[in-house]
Amino acid sequence: MKDNIIIEDFRIGLHTKPYIVAELSGNHNGDINRAIKLIDAASEAGANAVKLQTYTADTITIKSDRPEFMIKNGLWAGKNLYELYSEANTPWEWHESLFKYAAKKNIHCFSSPFDDSAVDFLNQLSSPAFKIASFELVDLPLIRKVASTGKPLIMSTGVADFNEIRDACDAARASGANGYSLLHCISQYPAQPIDMRLKTIGELKKKFKVPIGLSDHTLGSTMAVASIALGATIIEKHITLKRSDGGPDAEFSSEPNEFKQLVQDCNNAYAALSKGCDESPGVEKTNASFRRSLFVIKDIKAGEVLNKKNIKSIRPGMGIPPRYFNDVIGKTAKINLRKGEPLSWEKIRM
């Protein structure tokens, strides 16, 4: 078990800056030029990686109209699985060009393989990591095959229970993965905030002690930011050029400006959490002078008694703290005091 993984030059650990992955999925809509534009958008938004999906309809399912293969609900209702995956797949002949283009844009590129042939193909392209999709988490032979490459794995938990997640982790570790991480994931498209169960992130951290992240199918950046606050170090989010252009995953994908905002929000959340609590929480020393303190509000002669008419708690904070107000009332001044000067202990006869 490793508490961090390294993807090219980026270390992902339990307390590291968020690693943000832009999922292209089928949002290229069958056009390689659109896929290239999505890589541009992800790079310009500040994402650390783009992720592909490597399958064909024949490597992931079979062509059948039997009820078992028909999609009954959600965005793809009425289609069979073969039709969906024929529409959504990323052609294998594009992969090398997309990997090379991502390298030119200084953004990582890796993919989710869905069978052994895809693992071999991606390994030939020197994929720096592999992603196990949520529905494949129970495919232990596939996980063992991926792990045998010696690359790091990112695995989405989806509909798996903790025993199934542990089996997947055991398979990855025993088969040679160079570390692995887990993404909490709600397999709804789109997912609703009320169903996100983000506290699972903490449970995954406690049980597995590996980097934990979120595969987010909601709209906006709220869930991602909340997950950072709960300890997530990887955020995966679908990206599209324009939701109105359509596509299999467009409805729950972020447009470029939204993805850029998500990156900024996640990094800001991490920055806000990166410093521990100091001994004086909430007190910024440079601004302490703007707090209240005790001041002379009326000229006082040496030997004169301090009272509520000549001493007051006001801003700024350069005098004795207000908590000592009752302690100084009734004492006498050692020296002449002028209206507007801060009160200090050496000016008082105790």
Secondary structure as UniProt FT lines:
FT   STRAND          4..7
FT   TURN            8..9
FT   STRAND          10..13
FT   TURN            14..15
FT   STRAND          19..23
FT   TURN            25..30
FT   HELIX           32..45
FT   STRAND          49..54
FT   HELIX           57..60
FT   HELIX           67..69
FT   TURN            75..78
FT   HELIX           81..88
FT   HELIX           92..104
FT   TURN            105..106
FT   STRAND          108..113
FT   HELIX           116..124
FT   TURN            125..126
FT   STRAND          130..132
FT   HELIX           134..136
FT   TURN            137..138
FT   HELIX           140..147
FT   TURN            148..150
FT   STRAND          153..156
FT   TURN            158..159
FT   HELIX           162..174
FT   TURN            175..176
FT   STRAND          180..185
FT   HELIX           193..195
FT   TURN            198..199
FT   HELIX           200..208
FT   STRAND          212..216
FT   HELIX           222..229
FT   TURN            230..231
FT   STRAND          234..239
FT   HELIX           243..245
FT   TURN            248..249
FT   HELIX           250..252
FT   HELIX           256..273
FT   TURN            281..282
FT   HELIX           285..290
FT   STRAND          293..296
FT   TURN            302..303
FT   TURN            308..310
FT   STRAND          311..314
FT   HELIX           322..324
FT   HELIX           325..328
FT   TURN            329..330
FT   STRAND          332..333
FT   TURN            339..340
FT   HELIX           345..347
FT   STRAND          348..349
//
